[in-house]
């Protein structure tokens, strides 16, 4: 893989090419992989997004929800695909269908750009690749489920969360009960797992009408 093609796609030229290569390398391929960069990039991304939406105004609850939506896997996946990250990942055969690897690589790239060029470069990368107008188009399944249940006089569900991952790599499983059924969702973020569980419940409700 020619790293210059990646740099052209993401709009940033690295001084340290090894950082770029590491950001695109999955754990199944090498010990020099993107897991720690993903962890760091997640925090940097949340800061940049928080600063951006804070400047646009709104109350705490609204801003928190917008940030959750924007940094979720479901929101980062199309951003990553637009950049073509799925074509650039360095991965093993078992990772071919690993959809989570694509948005994770975006977070790793955020960290790599930050380490290579500082916060100014990281902000430029994030703000030039994420379309903030898409924030409100991300479906809030928890909110939709709440409206459905309240409209039918039903009790609102409790979201039970269990960490089924490892100390190095968290993986959350969330379950909820609604419509006399149990629904589950799994993701690397608790909020994403909650949304996936709620999505399953909403889809069940719509299909059973």
PELIN-V885158 format. One record per residue. N is the residue number from 0. OMEGA is omega as a letter, one per 40 degrees, with the letter a starting at -180 (NA if undefined). D_FIRST is the distance of its C-alpha to the first C-alpha in Angstrom with 2 decimals. Layout:
n->{N:N}
omega->{OMEGA:OMEGA}
d_first->{D_FIRST:D_FIRST}
This chain:
n->{0:1:2:3:4:5:6:7:8:9:10:11:12:13:14:15:16:17:18:19:20:21:22:23:24:25:26:27:28:29:30:31:32:33:34:35:36:37:38:39:40:41:42:43:44:45:46:47:48:49:50:51:52:53:54:55:56:57:58:59:60:61:62:63:64:65:66:67:68:69:70:71:72:73:74:75:76:77:78:79:80:81:82:83:84:85:86:87:88:89:90:91:92:93:94:95:96:97:98:99:100:101:102:103:104:105:106:107:108:109:110:111:112:113:114:115:116:117:118:119:120:121:122:123:124:125:126:127:128:129:130:131:132:133:134:135:136:137:138:139:140:141:142:143:144:145:146:147:148:149:150:151:152:153:154:155:156:157:158:159:160:161:162:163:164:165:166:167:168:169:170:171:172:173:174:175:176:177:178:179:180:181:182:183:184:185:186:187:188:189:190:191:192:193:194:195:196:197:198:199:200:201:202:203:204:205:206:207:208}
omega->{i:a:i:i:i:a:i:a:a:i:i:i:a:i:i:a:a:i:i:a:a:a:a:a:a:a:a:a:a:i:i:a:a:a:i:i:i:i:a:a:i:a:i:i:i:i:a:i:i:a:a:a:i:a:a:i:a:i:a:a:a:a:i:a:i:i:i:a:a:a:i:i:a:i:a:a:i:i:a:a:i:i:a:a:i:a:a:a:i:a:i:a:a:a:a:a:a:a:a:a:a:i:i:i:i:i:i:i:i:i:a:i:i:a:a:a:i:a:i:i:a:i:a:i:a:a:i:a:i:i:a:i:a:a:a:i:i:a:i:a:i:i:i:i:i:i:i:a:i:i:i:i:a:i:i:a:i:a:i:a:i:i:a:a:i:i:a:a:a:i:a:i:a:i:i:i:i:i:a:i:i:a:a:i:i:i:i:i:a:a:i:i:i:i:a:i:i:i:i:i:i:a:i:a:a:a:a:a:NA}
d_first->{0.00:3.79:6.15:8.77:8.17:8.75:11.62:13.01:13.18:14.90:16.96:16.61:15.38:15.25:17.42:16.10:12.29:12.95:14.58:11.71:9.56:12.88:13.61:10.83:11.71:14.68:17.72:17.56:14.65:15.83:18.82:16.68:15.98:16.68:20.25:22.17:20.13:20.89:24.52:24.75:22.97:25.44:28.31:26.97:26.29:29.82:31.31:29.72:30.70:34.14:34.77:33.82:36.05:38.78:39.15:39.74:42.62:43.79:45.37:43.77:43.55:41.91:39.35:38.53:37.99:35.83:33.62:33.36:32.41:29.79:27.88:28.22:25.40:26.89:26.63:23.16:21.66:22.17:21.00:17.65:17.47:18.39:15.44:13.15:12.19:12.65:9.63:7.36:9.35:8.75:12.04:14.54:16.53:19.28:17.31:16.54:19.70:19.66:20.33:21.19:17.67:16.75:19.61:19.28:15.80:17.57:20.22:17.91:16.37:20.01:20.77:17.84:18.92:22.48:21.98:20.17:22.45:25.41:27.14:27.41:23.66:23.33:26.18:24.79:21.50:23.52:26.24:24.03:22.01:24.86:27.67:30.75:32.88:31.29:32.82:36.05:34.52:33.25:35.94:38.00:39.01:41.10:43.16:43.52:44.68:47.14:48.64:49.05:50.77:52.97:53.97:55.16:56.90:54.56:53.80:50.45:48.05:47.06:43.38:43.18:40.01:38.84:35.91:34.54:31.48:31.36:32.29:28.64:27.46:30.13:30.51:33.55:35.74:38.33:41.32:44.03:47.14:48.22:50.22:51.36:47.82:45.12:41.63:38.52:35.17:32.35:29.66:28.22:30.61:34.32:34.70:32.06:33.82:37.12:35.90:34.60:37.95:39.83:37.77:38.81:42.41:42.35:40.91:43.56:46.25:45.23:44.96:48.32:50.24}
